[in-house]
Amino acid sequence: MTHSRMRSVFLLGGLFLMSCTNTQSTMNTSSTQPQQIIAHRGGALLGIENSLSCIDRGIATGADMIEVDLHLTADRQVVVCHDQTVNRTTNGRGRIEQMTLDEIRQLRLLRPDGTASDEVIPTLDQVLELSKDRCPLLLEIKKKRSDQYAGIEQLADSIVKAHGMQDQVVFQSFNDEVLAALHAIDPTLRLEKLLVCPIGDKYLFDGRFVRFSAEKYNYVTSFNVFRLFASVHFIRRMHQMGKEVKVWTVNDPKRAPEGADGIITDQPELFIPKR
């Protein structure tokens, strides 16, 4: 490990510890307004994450939204999977951007115990068909490089509109280029910005700290932040700027941050009876 990498590890460790201290005061409290409950990866602890069966179970809990992740195959098909590779979630190996949809469909999603199921990685089309008029979707476009998944924003938006679901879908991303592209395609789209650890005027993106300015994101309606950094101060600051705050990933209702507008969770069923 290089000295610079060691410094990064120590820095992140320090931030983690600091965040644990700073967020204690936000826990075990309740907001005066109902919080949206969003099923993360369909409700990842309800079954096989991002699978059609898991999404269906997530909808059945009464969740307000279902969150899933989008990638683009080599033959330009939008598929739903958390990782850039199929290695962890299926019985195969490979990078999604280097595989065709037919190749991906030969693989089987793994159950939580590691055994192969009968399910395959779904397409965005399939997820939209399953959720239409049942539950809105929070679609995260995964894109780390500028040259990765060229045109995925236009494709995803076109697929959503082909299903007549533009009013049932929200897009989110860590990547500013993705959000800017979506806004240029359709300024009426609801867009949300993912953040790992906002500290002062900076936040972490792809292993480096970049400058953060809420004013820059005038077309973003919500900042969706990692739970350890969902401080009362951050939530209040965003609310003062007219932005919502959703927090991920929270799996214990007792640790839902005060004032957050939404909770993104692997276990939506734990939060629904608390309303």
C-alpha positions as CSV (number, residue, x, y, z in Angstrom):
1,M,0.0,0.0,0.0
2,T,1.4,3.4,-1.0
3,H,1.8,6.2,1.5
4,S,-0.9,8.3,-0.3
5,R,-3.3,5.4,-0.1
6,M,-2.5,4.8,3.6
7,R,-3.2,8.5,4.2
8,S,-6.6,8.1,2.4
9,V,-7.4,5.1,4.5
10,F,-6.6,6.9,7.7
11,L,-8.5,10.0,6.6
12,L,-11.6,8.0,5.8
13,G,-11.3,6.1,9.0
14,G,-11.1,9.4,10.9
15,L,-14.1,10.7,9.0
16,F,-16.1,7.6,9.8
17,L,-15.3,7.9,13.5
18,M,-16.2,11.6,13.5
19,S,-19.4,10.9,11.7
20,C,-20.4,8.3,14.3
21,T,-19.9,10.9,17.0
22,N,-21.6,13.7,15.1
23,T,-24.7,11.7,14.2
24,Q,-25.6,10.3,17.5
25,S,-27.7,13.3,18.3
26,T,-29.8,12.7,15.2
27,M,-30.8,9.2,16.1
28,N,-33.7,7.7,17.9
29,T,-36.0,10.6,17.1
30,S,-38.9,11.1,14.8
31,S,-39.8,13.7,12.2
32,T,-43.1,15.7,12.4
33,Q,-43.7,14.8,8.8
34,P,-44.1,11.2,7.4
35,Q,-40.9,10.0,5.9
36,Q,-40.9,8.3,2.5
37,I,-39.8,4.6,2.7
38,I,-37.8,3.5,-0.2
39,A,-36.9,-0.2,-0.7
40,H,-33.2,-0.3,-1.5
41,R,-32.4,-2.7,-4.4
42,G,-36.0,-3.7,-4.2
43,G,-35.7,-4.5,-0.5
44,A,-32.4,-6.4,-0.5
45,L,-33.1,-8.4,2.6
46,L,-36.5,-9.5,1.3
47,G,-34.9,-11.8,-1.3
48,I,-32.4,-11.6,-4.2
49,E,-31.5,-8.0,-4.6
50,N,-32.7,-6.2,-7.7
51,S,-34.6,-9.3,-8.9
52,L,-38.2,-9.2,-10.1
53,S,-39.3,-11.3,-7.1
54,C,-37.6,-9.0,-4.6
55,I,-39.0,-5.9,-6.2
56,D,-42.5,-7.5,-6.1
57,R,-42.0,-8.2,-2.4
58,G,-40.8,-4.7,-1.8
59,I,-43.9,-3.3,-3.5
60,A,-46.1,-5.6,-1.3
61,T,-44.7,-4.1,1.9
62,G,-46.3,-0.8,1.0
63,A,-43.0,1.0,0.4
64,D,-43.4,4.5,-1.2
65,M,-40.7,3.8,-3.8
66,I,-38.5,1.0,-5.1
67,E,-34.8,1.8,-5.7
68,V,-32.9,-0.1,-8.3
69,D,-29.6,0.3,-10.2
70,L,-29.1,0.7,-14.0
71,H,-26.2,-0.4,-16.3
72,L,-25.8,-0.7,-20.0
73,T,-24.8,-3.9,-21.9
74,A,-22.5,-4.1,-24.9
75,D,-25.6,-4.3,-27.2
76,R,-27.1,-1.2,-25.5
77,Q,-29.7,-2.8,-23.3
78,V,-30.5,-1.2,-19.9
79,V,-30.3,-3.8,-17.2
80,V,-30.9,-3.7,-13.4
81,C,-27.9,-4.8,-11.3
82,H,-26.0,-3.1,-8.5
83,D,-22.5,-3.9,-9.5
84,Q,-20.6,-3.2,-12.8
85,T,-19.8,-6.9,-13.0
86,V,-22.0,-10.0,-12.6
87,N,-19.4,-11.7,-10.4
88,R,-21.1,-11.2,-7.0
89,T,-24.7,-11.5,-7.9
90,T,-24.8,-14.4,-10.5
91,N,-23.2,-17.7,-11.2
92,G,-21.1,-16.1,-14.0
93,R,-18.3,-13.6,-14.4
94,G,-17.8,-10.5,-16.5
95,R,-18.3,-6.8,-16.9
96,I,-21.8,-5.8,-17.9
97,E,-20.6,-3.2,-20.4
98,Q,-18.6,-6.0,-22.2
99,M,-21.5,-8.5,-22.3
100,T,-24.6,-8.8,-24.5
101,L,-28.1,-9.2,-23.0
102,D,-28.2,-12.7,-24.3
103,E,-25.0,-13.6,-22.5
104,I,-26.3,-12.1,-19.3
105,R,-29.5,-14.0,-19.6
106,Q,-27.6,-17.3,-19.6
107,L,-26.6,-16.6,-16.0
108,R,-28.7,-17.1,-12.9
109,L,-29.0,-14.8,-9.9
110,L,-27.6,-16.1,-6.6
111,R,-29.8,-16.5,-3.6
112,P,-28.5,-15.1,-0.3
113,D,-27.0,-18.5,0.6
114,G,-25.0,-18.5,-2.6
115,T,-27.0,-21.1,-4.5
116,A,-28.2,-20.4,-8.1
117,S,-31.9,-19.4,-8.5
118,D,-34.1,-19.6,-11.5
119,E,-34.1,-15.8,-11.9
120,V,-32.0,-13.7,-14.2
121,I,-30.8,-10.1,-14.2
122,P,-33.9,-8.1,-15.3
123,T,-34.1,-5.4,-17.8
124,L,-35.4,-1.9,-17.1
125,D,-38.4,-2.7,-19.3
126,Q,-39.3,-5.7,-17.1
127,V,-39.0,-3.7,-13.9
128,L,-41.2,-0.9,-15.3
129,E,-43.8,-3.4,-16.4
130,L,-43.8,-4.9,-12.9
131,S,-44.1,-1.7,-11.0
132,K,-46.3,0.4,-13.3
133,D,-49.2,2.0,-11.4
134,R,-48.2,0.0,-8.3
135,C,-45.2,1.8,-6.9
136,P,-42.9,4.6,-8.1
137,L,-39.3,3.9,-8.9
138,L,-36.0,5.5,-7.8
139,L,-33.6,4.7,-10.7
140,E,-29.9,5.0,-10.0
141,I,-27.7,5.3,-13.1
142,K,-24.3,3.9,-12.3
143,K,-21.5,5.6,-14.3
144,K,-18.0,6.1,-13.1
145,R,-16.2,7.1,-16.3
146,S,-17.2,9.8,-18.9
147,D,-16.8,7.2,-21.7
148,Q,-18.8,4.5,-19.9
149,Y,-22.3,3.6,-20.9
150,A,-22.5,6.3,-23.6
151,G,-26.1,7.5,-24.0
152,I,-27.5,5.5,-21.1
153,E,-29.3,8.7,-19.9
154,Q,-31.2,9.1,-23.2
155,L,-32.0,5.4,-23.4
156,A,-33.3,5.1,-19.8
157,D,-35.5,8.2,-20.3
158,S,-36.8,6.9,-23.6
159,I,-37.7,3.5,-22.0
160,V,-39.5,5.2,-19.1
161,K,-41.5,7.4,-21.5
162,A,-42.3,4.4,-23.8
163,H,-44.1,2.9,-20.7
164,G,-45.8,6.2,-20.0
165,M,-44.2,6.3,-16.5
166,Q,-42.4,9.6,-16.5
167,D,-44.5,10.6,-13.5
168,Q,-43.7,7.4,-11.7
169,V,-39.9,7.6,-11.9
170,V,-37.2,9.6,-10.2
171,F,-33.5,9.4,-11.4
172,Q,-30.6,9.6,-9.0
173,S,-26.8,9.4,-9.5
174,F,-23.5,10.1,-7.8
175,N,-22.2,11.4,-11.2
176,D,-22.8,15.1,-12.0
177,E,-22.5,14.4,-15.7
178,V,-25.4,11.9,-15.6
179,L,-27.6,14.4,-13.8
180,A,-26.7,17.2,-16.2
181,A,-27.4,15.0,-19.2
182,L,-30.8,14.0,-17.9
183,H,-31.7,17.6,-17.2
184,A,-30.7,18.6,-20.7
185,I,-32.8,15.8,-22.1
186,D,-35.9,16.8,-20.2
187,P,-35.8,19.7,-17.7
188,T,-39.1,18.4,-16.1
189,L,-37.4,15.2,-14.8
190,R,-37.1,14.8,-11.1
191,L,-33.4,14.3,-10.3
192,E,-31.7,13.5,-7.0
193,K,-28.0,13.7,-6.1
194,L,-26.3,10.9,-4.2
195,L,-23.6,11.9,-1.7
196,V,-21.2,9.7,0.4
197,C,-19.8,12.1,3.0
198,P,-20.4,15.8,2.7
199,I,-17.8,17.5,4.9
200,G,-18.0,21.3,4.8
201,D,-17.8,22.3,1.2
202,K,-16.5,19.0,-0.1
203,Y,-17.8,15.4,-0.6
204,L,-16.3,12.1,-1.6
205,F,-16.7,10.9,-5.2
206,D,-14.9,7.9,-6.7
207,G,-12.1,8.0,-4.1
208,R,-11.4,11.7,-4.1
209,F,-12.9,14.8,-2.5
210,V,-14.6,17.3,-4.8
211,R,-16.1,20.6,-4.1
212,F,-19.8,20.6,-3.0
213,S,-22.2,23.5,-3.6
214,A,-25.9,22.9,-3.2
215,E,-26.4,26.1,-5.3
216,K,-24.8,24.3,-8.3
217,Y,-27.6,21.7,-8.3
218,N,-30.6,24.1,-8.9
219,Y,-32.4,21.3,-10.8
220,V,-31.8,18.7,-8.1
221,T,-34.7,18.2,-5.7
222,S,-33.1,15.9,-3.1
223,F,-29.6,15.1,-1.8
224,N,-29.5,11.5,-0.8
225,V,-26.7,11.0,1.7
226,F,-25.0,8.1,3.4
227,R,-26.5,7.6,6.9
228,L,-23.3,8.2,8.9
229,F,-23.2,11.8,7.5
230,A,-26.9,12.6,7.8
231,S,-26.4,15.1,10.6
232,V,-29.0,17.5,11.9
233,H,-26.8,20.3,10.6
234,F,-26.6,18.9,7.0
235,I,-30.4,18.1,6.9
236,R,-31.3,21.6,8.2
237,R,-28.8,23.2,5.7
238,M,-30.4,21.4,2.8
239,H,-33.9,22.2,3.9
240,Q,-33.0,25.9,4.1
241,M,-31.9,25.7,0.5
242,G,-35.3,24.2,-0.5
243,K,-33.9,20.6,-1.0
244,E,-35.1,17.3,0.4
245,V,-32.8,14.8,2.1
246,K,-33.1,11.0,1.8
247,V,-30.7,8.8,3.8
248,W,-29.2,5.4,2.9
249,T,-29.0,2.7,3.9
250,V,-30.9,2.5,7.2
251,N,-32.1,-0.9,8.4
252,D,-33.1,0.0,12.0
253,P,-36.1,2.3,12.6
254,K,-34.6,3.5,15.8
255,R,-31.7,5.0,13.9
256,A,-33.7,6.9,11.3
257,P,-32.2,10.4,11.3
258,E,-34.4,13.3,12.5
259,G,-35.9,15.4,9.8
260,A,-35.0,13.3,6.8
261,D,-37.6,13.3,4.1
262,G,-36.9,9.7,3.1
263,I,-35.3,6.5,4.3
264,I,-33.7,4.1,1.9
265,T,-33.7,0.7,3.4
266,D,-33.1,-3.0,2.7
267,Q,-36.0,-3.8,5.1
268,P,-39.0,-1.5,4.2
269,E,-41.4,-3.8,6.1
270,L,-39.7,-2.7,9.4
271,F,-40.6,0.9,8.8
272,I,-44.1,0.7,7.4
273,P,-45.9,-0.2,10.7
274,K,-44.1,2.7,12.4
275,R,-46.0,5.3,10.5
